[in-house]
Amino acid sequence: MVQPLGYLKESASQTAGPYVHIGLTPNFCGITGVYESDLGATMVNDRTLGRRITITGRVLDGTGTPLKDALIEIWQADAAGLYNSPSELRGSADPNFSGWGRAATDGETGEYRFETIKPGRVPFRDGRLMAPHISLWIVARGINLGLNTRLYFGDEAAANAEDPVLARIEHRVRVPTLIAAADGDGYRFDIHLQGEKETVFFDI
């Protein structure tokens, strides 16, 4: 006898909530002894090749208010345009550069900060070179699914003009939301979740 197939109701969706920082950045939260340092806190060492840069910014809601409980992860190529990944078949990436970082926004200012290097250019799937860029993943209270975006560099105008990903953005007026401004020895990149300056997010 065939039994009727019972379907379960979908569970209610949940946002990252307050526990994402406890699980992913315990030292940042004042919980010591889990890791010597939070995973992703250090991307470079004194032997890392390439130009050292600092990436700073904020994650802003629709009113322009900084989120003080956001968490950001970045993924990028090394100075030669190679990824620290088993999937990298074009050569060997710099062993002294992780290529991946994680940072929480400051609880007082909402600022995030990464000490990294400026990445080299990597090929698009059709072989054309993309402009130097850094991929970002953002989670925070109120975000059900992590948001994916990219950071391009304002002093790479020629490379940005021929980047195949930027060329695919339908509304050209939104391209500047992906461009980081030079700021001293690094770059400034604010991420706008809503509003007129809303950052372009990608489905990955």
MOSUL-V798597 format. One record per residue. N is the residue number from 0. RES is the residue in three letters. PSI is psi as a letter, one per 40 degrees, with the letter a starting at -180 (NA if undefined). BURIAL is # if it has 9 or more other ideal C-beta (glycine too) atoms within 8 Angstrom, else .. Layout:
N/RES/PSI/BURIAL, N/RES/PSI/BURIAL
//
This chain:
0/MET/h/., 1/VAL/h/., 2/GLN/i/., 3/PRO/i/., 4/LEU/h/., 5/GLY/h/., 6/TYR/h/., 7/LEU/i/., 8/LYS/i/., 9/GLU/h/., 10/SER/i/., 11/ALA/i/., 12/SER/i/., 13/GLN/i/., 14/THR/i/#, 15/ALA/d/#, 16/GLY/a/., 17/PRO/e/., 18/TYR/e/., 19/VAL/d/#, 20/HIS/d/#, 21/ILE/d/#, 22/GLY/d/., 23/LEU/d/#, 24/THR/g/#, 25/PRO/d/#, 26/ASN/d/#, 27/PHE/d/., 28/CYS/e/., 29/GLY/e/., 30/ILE/h/., 31/THR/i/., 32/GLY/e/., 33/VAL/d/., 34/TYR/i/., 35/GLU/d/., 36/SER/i/., 37/ASP/i/#, 38/LEU/h/., 39/GLY/e/#, 40/ALA/d/#, 41/THR/h/., 42/MET/d/#, 43/VAL/i/#, 44/ASN/a/., 45/ASP/e/., 46/ARG/e/., 47/THR/h/#, 48/LEU/i/#, 49/GLY/i/#, 50/ARG/h/., 51/ARG/h/#, 52/ILE/i/#, 53/THR/h/#, 54/ILE/h/#, 55/THR/i/#, 56/GLY/a/#, 57/ARG/i/#, 58/VAL/h/#, 59/LEU/h/#, 60/ASP/a/#, 61/GLY/e/., 62/THR/e/., 63/GLY/e/., 64/THR/h/., 65/PRO/h/#, 66/LEU/h/#, 67/LYS/e/#, 68/ASP/f/#, 69/ALA/i/#, 70/LEU/h/#, 71/ILE/h/#, 72/GLU/i/#, 73/ILE/i/#, 74/TRP/h/#, 75/GLN/i/#, 76/ALA/i/#, 77/ASP/a/#, 78/ALA/d/#, 79/ALA/e/#, 80/GLY/f/#, 81/LEU/i/#, 82/TYR/i/#, 83/ASN/g/#, 84/SER/i/., 85/PRO/d/., 86/SER/e/., 87/GLU/h/#, 88/LEU/e/., 89/ARG/e/., 90/GLY/a/., 91/SER/h/., 92/ALA/i/#, 93/ASP/h/#, 94/PRO/e/., 95/ASN/e/., 96/PHE/h/#, 97/SER/d/#, 98/GLY/e/#, 99/TRP/h/#, 100/GLY/i/#, 101/ARG/h/#, 102/ALA/i/#, 103/ALA/i/#, 104/THR/i/#, 105/ASP/h/#, 106/GLY/e/., 107/GLU/d/., 108/THR/e/., 109/GLY/e/#, 110/GLU/i/#, 111/TYR/i/#, 112/ARG/h/., 113/PHE/h/#, 114/GLU/h/., 115/THR/a/#, 116/ILE/i/#, 117/LYS/h/#, 118/PRO/i/#, 119/GLY/i/#, 120/ARG/i/#, 121/VAL/i/#, 122/PRO/i/., 123/PHE/i/#, 124/ARG/d/., 125/ASP/e/., 126/GLY/e/., 127/ARG/i/., 128/LEU/h/#, 129/MET/i/#, 130/ALA/i/#, 131/PRO/h/#, 132/HIS/i/#, 133/ILE/h/#, 134/SER/h/#, 135/LEU/i/#, 136/TRP/h/#, 137/ILE/h/#, 138/VAL/i/#, 139/ALA/i/#, 140/ARG/h/#, 141/GLY/e/., 142/ILE/h/#, 143/ASN/d/., 144/LEU/h/., 145/GLY/i/., 146/LEU/h/#, 147/ASN/h/#, 148/THR/a/#, 149/ARG/i/#, 150/LEU/h/#, 151/TYR/i/#, 152/PHE/h/#, 153/GLY/d/#, 154/ASP/e/., 155/GLU/f/#, 156/ALA/d/., 157/ALA/d/., 158/ALA/d/#, 159/ASN/d/#, 160/ALA/d/., 161/GLU/e/#, 162/ASP/h/#, 163/PRO/d/#, 164/VAL/d/#, 165/LEU/d/#, 166/ALA/d/., 167/ARG/e/., 168/ILE/h/#, 169/GLU/d/., 170/HIS/g/., 171/ARG/d/., 172/VAL/e/., 173/ARG/e/#, 174/VAL/d/#, 175/PRO/e/., 176/THR/e/#, 177/LEU/e/#, 178/ILE/h/#, 179/ALA/h/#, 180/ALA/i/., 181/ALA/h/#, 182/ASP/g/., 183/GLY/b/., 184/ASP/e/., 185/GLY/a/#, 186/TYR/i/#, 187/ARG/h/#, 188/PHE/h/#, 189/ASP/h/., 190/ILE/h/#, 191/HIS/h/#, 192/LEU/d/#, 193/GLN/i/., 194/GLY/a/#, 195/GLU/d/., 196/LYS/e/., 197/GLU/h/#, 198/THR/i/#, 199/VAL/h/#, 200/PHE/i/., 201/PHE/i/., 202/ASP/h/., 203/ILE/NA/.
//
